[in-house]
């Protein structure tokens, strides 16, 4: 199997709106190349876009373990946890991403989770 060609096919599937197809192609590549962060990140995004939140979370945690300064992985992990309704767990990752990079999407996600937690606080 030509891993680079499979990665290119997976990227095409992902960009064409088929995250499930992309994930199927990426899974064996991540297994063969576990330290390849680009492949792992695309797999995490494919899982996220196809609502396979447990898979996305696992891939993102592996990325963060490899590089704790990966602001994008923190952001997407925060979004994954938010999407799963795990707002308190999402908050530190979203805060970290927003502190590391002043991207508008990062600030919006952080604000949305802080607002939700403020409205739904049990204190």
C-alpha positions in Angstrom: 0.0 0.0 0.0 1.3 3.4 -1.0 0.7 5.5 2.2 1.2 8.8 0.5 -1.3 8.0 -2.2 -3.8 6.8 0.4 -3.3 10.0 2.3 -3.9 12.0 -0.8 -7.1 10.0 -1.5 -8.2 10.5 2.1 -7.6 14.3 1.8 -9.7 14.3 -1.4 -12.5 12.4 0.3 -12.4 14.8 3.3 -12.4 17.9 1.1 -15.2 16.5 -1.0 -17.5 16.2 2.1 -17.0 12.5 2.8 -15.4 12.4 6.3 -16.4 8.7 6.8 -14.6 7.7 3.6 -11.6 9.7 4.6 -11.5 8.1 8.1 -11.6 4.6 6.6 -8.6 5.4 4.5 -6.7 7.2 7.3 -7.1 4.6 10.0 -4.6 2.2 8.6 -2.2 5.0 7.8 -2.2 6.2 11.4 -1.7 2.6 12.5 1.3 2.3 10.2 2.7 5.8 10.9 1.5 6.6 14.5 3.9 9.6 14.8 2.7 11.3 11.7 0.8 14.3 13.2 -0.6 15.5 9.8 -2.3 12.2 9.2 -3.6 12.0 12.8 -4.9 15.5 12.7 -6.8 14.8 9.5 -8.2 11.6 11.0 -9.3 13.6 14.1 -11.1 16.1 11.8 -12.7 13.4 9.8 -14.0 11.8 13.0 -15.2 15.2 14.3 -17.0 16.0 11.0 -18.7 12.6 11.0 -19.8 12.9 14.7 -17.4 10.1 15.8 -16.6 12.1 18.9 -14.8 9.3 20.8 -12.5 8.7 17.9 -11.8 12.4 17.5 -11.1 12.8 21.2 -8.7 9.9 21.2 -6.7 11.2 18.2 -6.7 14.8 19.6 -5.4 13.6 23.0 -2.6 11.7 21.2 -1.7 14.9 19.3 -1.7 17.0 22.5 0.4 14.3 24.3 2.9 14.5 21.5 2.9 18.3 21.4 1.2 20.1 24.3 1.6 23.5 22.5 -0.6 22.4 19.6 -3.2 25.1 19.9 -5.3 23.7 17.0 -5.5 20.3 18.7 -6.6 21.9 22.0 -9.3 23.9 20.1 -10.7 20.9 18.3 -10.6 18.8 21.4 -12.5 21.6 23.2 -15.0 21.7 20.4 -15.3 17.9 20.4 -16.0 17.9 24.2 -18.4 20.8 23.7 -20.3 18.9 21.0 -20.5 15.9 23.3 -22.1 18.1 26.0 -18.9 17.9 28.2 -18.7 21.7 28.7 -16.6 21.7 31.9 -14.0 19.4 30.3 -14.0 21.5 27.1 -13.3 24.8 28.9 -9.6 24.4 29.8 -8.8 23.3 26.2 -10.7 26.2 24.7 -9.0 28.6 27.1 -5.6 27.3 26.3 -6.2 27.5 22.5 -7.5 31.0 22.8 -4.5 32.1 24.9 -2.0 30.5 22.5 -3.6 31.9 19.3 -5.9 34.9 18.9 -8.0 33.2 16.2 -11.6 34.4 16.1 -13.0 30.9 16.0 -11.1 30.1 19.2 -12.5 33.1 21.0 -16.1 32.4 19.8 -15.9 28.7 21.0 -14.6 29.8 24.4 -17.2 32.5 24.7 -20.0 30.0 23.8 -18.9 27.4 26.4 -18.3 30.1 29.1 -21.8 31.5 28.4 -23.4 28.0 28.5 -21.6 27.2 31.8 -22.7 30.6 33.2 -26.3 30.0 32.4 -26.3 26.4 33.5 -24.3 26.7 36.7 -25.6 24.7 39.6 -23.7 26.7 42.2 
